[in-house]
Amino acid sequence: MGEDEKRLDDLTARQTREIEYHVHHAALLRDRTPFYGVLTGRKTKWWNHYWVSHSELLTEDIAGKRLLVPGCGGGFDAVIAAKLGANVSAFDISPDMLLVTAESAQDARVEIELLPMAFEALSYADDTFDVIYIRDVLHHCDVERSVRELARVARLGAWVVIDELYTHSLLQRIRNSWLGRSLYPAVRPVIYGNCEEYITQDERKLNELDLDCILASLCGARCQFFNFVVNRFLPDWDAAEMVDRVLMHGLPGRLVAGRFVLSGRVRK
């Protein structure tokens, strides 16, 4: 058995289903144009979670730092970090997604260390990374186990930025109710249009308990909430995101948000 097979040995049924799903999703990503606007844009889109998460990342001088991108997917975030001078390592549970990342890195002419593994069982040594950037990964994982692994491989005081899907458990009850299930067929075409949904069988949006688990691993944490109506009733148009972001400043984000961007330093 090779080293790559060892890293993906003893997978759970959920993890195996994730790998099978991403065979198809990786094929879709190959047809998408890489977006590196955060590298060249003169202004940050303060209303967009993706731009805000990269702005949080860049509050740290990452050049020359060991930087980890868990669940690297299409590799766009890893490529951006490498272009900014970081020594980037990235992993994904899906071998197909790793191939997409490798192609993105080759096209961008950057080097990224890529390994297949699950977030819940990392093969990196303790105290390896100075910076960790996580986007849309934890809702596919066992959050508590993944956070323990994150803290283990991070150095004391490592800078962590997390951009994740979120729904408070009270709001999730409404989504799971007859009312929520009845509304979804009406809003789904508005949100996704003709695009295919990216929703795996086992994924689960993070809730307030997961958020507390992450916060307990960080010090000096800053949490920004997004998407009260965007991606619930409206697509992520710039105008909709601007209005949504303004609304979120006056609402209890922890209760009503659909996403958060969290940054802070690892405590040991």
N, C-alpha and C positions, 0 to 999 in steps of 0.2 A: 504493500500500500504506500503510495507517494505521500509527500508532506501535505499537498493540497487536500487529498482525501481525508487525512487524519484530522485536519482542522474542521472538516464538516462531518465528522463521525458522530454517532449517537444523537442525531437530530430528532427533535420532537415531531409529531405529526403536523403540528402547526407550521413549524419551520420548513418541513418538506413541501407543504402546500404553497408556502411563500415562494420557494424556488421554482415550482412548477408554474405558478402564475406569471413570474417575471421572465419566463422564456418569451412569452408573447409581448410583454411590455417592453422588453429590451429591443425587440424588433421595431416597435413603434418609435422608440427614441432615436434609432438610427436615421429616421427620416426627418428629424427636427433640426433646425439650425441652432447651433450653440449660442447662448445669450451671455455675453460678457460685458453688458452695458455698465455694470457697476465699476468696471475698470476705467471706462472712458467717459462716463457721464459727468458733466460739470456740476450737476445739481443732484442731490439725493432726493429720491421720491419718499418724502416723510410719511406718506399715506400708505405705502406698500410694505408689507412685512418682510419681503425678500430683501429689498434695498435697506431697510432699517437693520436687519440682522447683519448684513455685510458692513454697514456703518459701525455697528457695535463691534464686529470683528476687528475693524481697522482702527479702533481706538487704541489697540495694541500694535506696536511695531513688530510685525510677524516675520520680517526678513531675517533669514538665518535661524529661525526657531523651528523646533520639531512640532509639526502640526498634524493632527489626526482628523480625518473626515470619515466618521462611521456611516455605513449604509450609503456608499458614494453614488449609487444609481448611475446616471448618465455621465457623471464625473465633472459637471460644470463647476461646482464649488471647489473641488480639488484642483482643477486647472487654474481657477482664479487665484487660489492661495499660492500655487506654484509660480504663477506669473508675477506675484508680488514678492517672490524671493524666499518663501518658506520651504523647508525640507518636509515634503508632504508624504504621509502614509495614509492609505485609504483601504477600507475593506467593505465587502458586501457578502451577504449570504448567497447571492445569486451569481454563479459563474458567468451567466450570460450578461448580466449587468456589468461585471468586471471587464468583459471584453469591450463593451461600449465605452467604459471609462478609459481603457487602454487606447482605443481608437481616438477618443477626444484628446488625450494627452499627446499622442503622436501627431495629430493634426495641429495642435497648439505648440508643438516642439518644446514640451516640458517633460521632466522626469517625475514620476509618482510611483512610490512603492505600493503595489497592489497585492492583497492577500484575501483568500476566501475564508470567511469565518462568521460566526454568529456573535451578535453584540453581547449575549449572555455569557460567553466563554471566550475571551480574547486571549491570544497567544503572545501578546506583547509583554515585555518585562515590566515590573513595577517602576513607577516614577520615570516614565519615558518621555512624556509629551509636555510641551510648554503651552500649547494652545489646542483646543478641541472645538470644532464647529459641527453642530448637529442640526440637520434639517429634515423634517418629515420622516423620521426613522423610528423613534421611540414608540409611536402608536402601532407599530408592527411587532413590538417586542415585549418581553417581561420587563416592566419598567424598573422594579426594585433591583433585580439581578443586574440589569444593564447599568444602572446608576452605580452600583457597587464596583463593577468592572471599570467604569469611567473613572471613578475616584482612585482606583488602584493604579491604573496606567498613567494617570496624570501626576505631574510634579506638584508639590505643595505650592499653592498660589497660582497654579496654571489658569489661564484665561479661558473660560468656557462660554460659548454662545449657542443657544438652543432656540430653534424656530419650529414650533410644533402645533399640530391640530389639538383643539381643546374643547370640551363641553362639560359644564358643571353637571353633576349627577342629577340634580333636580330638573334641569333643562332636558337632559337626556331621557328622563322619564316621559316628558311631554313628546319628544321626538319618537319614542317607542310606542306611544299611545295610539288609539284609533285616530285621533285628530292628526298627529304627525304623519302617520302612515297614509292618511287620506290626502294630505297636502302634497306629499312628495311627488306623485306623478304629474302634478301641475307645475311645480317649480323646477323639476329636473330638466326639461327642455330649455328653460330660460337660463339656467346655470351652465349647462354643458353644451347646448346647441347640438351640433352633429358630432361632437367629439365623444370619444369613448370614455366612460367613467374609469378612474383609477382607484378602485376600491377592492381590496382583497377580502377573501372570505373571513379571515380571522382578525383583521385590524380593528382597533378600538381607540377612539379618540381619548386623549388623556383627560382625567378629571381632577378635581381639587385635591384628592388624596395623592395622586401622582405628582401634581405640582408641589405639594408639601414635601414629598420624598426627595424631589430634585433640590428644592430650596435648602433642605437640611444638609446637603452635601456641599453647599456653596456659602461663601461669606461675601458681604457687600453686594448682594444680588439686586439687580434691577429687572422688574418684570413689566413689559408693555403689552397691552391687550389690543386685539384686532378682531374684525369680522363679526360685528353684531348682526348685520343683514347680508353682507357680501358672502357669497358661496353658500348662503342659506336660502335667500330669496332673489338675489341679484348676482350676475357674474362679476368678475373682478375688473370691471371697467375703471379707468382712472377716476372719473367723476364720482362713481359710486363709492370707491375706496376713500376718496377725500371726505365726502359727507360722513361716511361710516366712522372714519378716524376721529373727526370732530365730535361726533355723537359719543364715541367711547370715552372721551375725556369727562363727560358728565354722567356716565353710567357706571354701575358697579361691575367693572370688567370681569372680576373673578366669577361673577354669577352669569353674565350674559355673553361673554366673548366666545368666539369660535376658533381663536388662535392666540398664542402668546409668543413673544420674543423675550427670552430670559438671558441675562448675562451676569457673570460673577466669577469669583475665584475659588478654586477648589480648596476645601478645608480637609485636613487629615485627622 
